[in-house]
Amino acid sequence: MNKQFTITLLCLLTLAGCDSSQKPAQNEGAINHIGQMKLDHTQDKQMQPLQMLLGQALVMAAYGANMKLDGNDQGQNLLVDATGLLRRAMSGPEMTMMHKGGGDMSASMHQIHDLGDTAFDLLDLMMGLSADDSHAVQLRKANELLAMAASGHNMLLQAESAGELGAVMQKHARELLNQAEAGLAGIEGLGEYHKLILHLLRMHGMKDHHTPAKI
């Protein structure tokens, strides 16, 4: 065996050894990435019913708040029911199970908790509304926008499993979100309403740069 061949063989064996020593780490990283993608996808699917429950709670809250502004005592009952739905979505057994399953790492988990926290703040504000509120006209408009945004949010989630009707639902959902966005941009002093509606719009890829003053 000549000297040149021996050197070449040793170099090849060394390179092969280095490559094989790196593969386990590379493979482990790829496996972890794929595993996290599967976990996120599963959590997103599990999160959808909770997101829809949260959306329904917001629709109920918007109607309840407007009823209070109209002097209808049943509005308070709707707000109490909406608070119960929101609490069920945010701290019920389904959410607890997702946290135990590693859901703390999910972007969807952070998103829904941010939305839930904002919704609880707004419901606290709604509980104190009355027919003689000095911002009654403005607040009625805000509640209408909230109902539009929450309905559009729910319809988009439902469209994902609606088969051929999905495209129709998406179209109408986008129209509702567009109307909510257009109305939001033209109303001053929305405060907590603005924050929550904007959160719903951003969840579905929409942005609004109008930041009105807080009431």
Steps between C-alpha positions, in 0.01 A plus 500: 500500500665830394533798726261727303222240508546452875471875566189526282338204676574649843349833394183334375465297819548815709237692302259211525554484873438875541185483287356208690574668831297804391200314362344400835486864612364613163241223494400570858442868415290409197295249698438757775392759241258259332366393838438863600323568168271203558435614858418855386265369230321276750469785749366733232225248420421454868496876546235567233193409712634718781558788259145464371363490855693817574361660184144407599558649845603828336190509277281443807689767690451753221124440494483505879690829520269666249197374690639662815548825310134477397395455863410130459586306818540177302823641366667434834396134483653468152825649628507253789443212257770635268744520791421138585570387142823695493613350830410149375711554190800646681520279808285192432625138489583521127738792552650330807569184300671697223725671752596161643571374148760767430263765368685775690745514207237546232457834323127432491498456878662839555263656248181368659613598850580854385156518340334356810673746733387791283146361487480475880611864529229607255231297677589678825439829320171373352371400843507864603309637198161666544236678292620843614863438399640816342667292223188293423485577127868428451483182708204364299710535185790331675280208599378463142859490376591244764208276400609524133863418577415210732246357252751522217761335722270208578385458140859476375574227754186310403581533129808281543282192542201604287598325177365671189322762711834608643570748219156660543550529876847646457367765261230615742737479797750725324222747421410517870863551599544767233192684627631480855838634390344784299274600789782483751715738302233768503402498868679700768539395862436125485746411774482132604265429210762613251762274655279190490361556151848567365620177663227305319588664168871425539427137576372474143776695330341846507663814632372838608732785589234726651546530877220700658515643849369295789157593639 
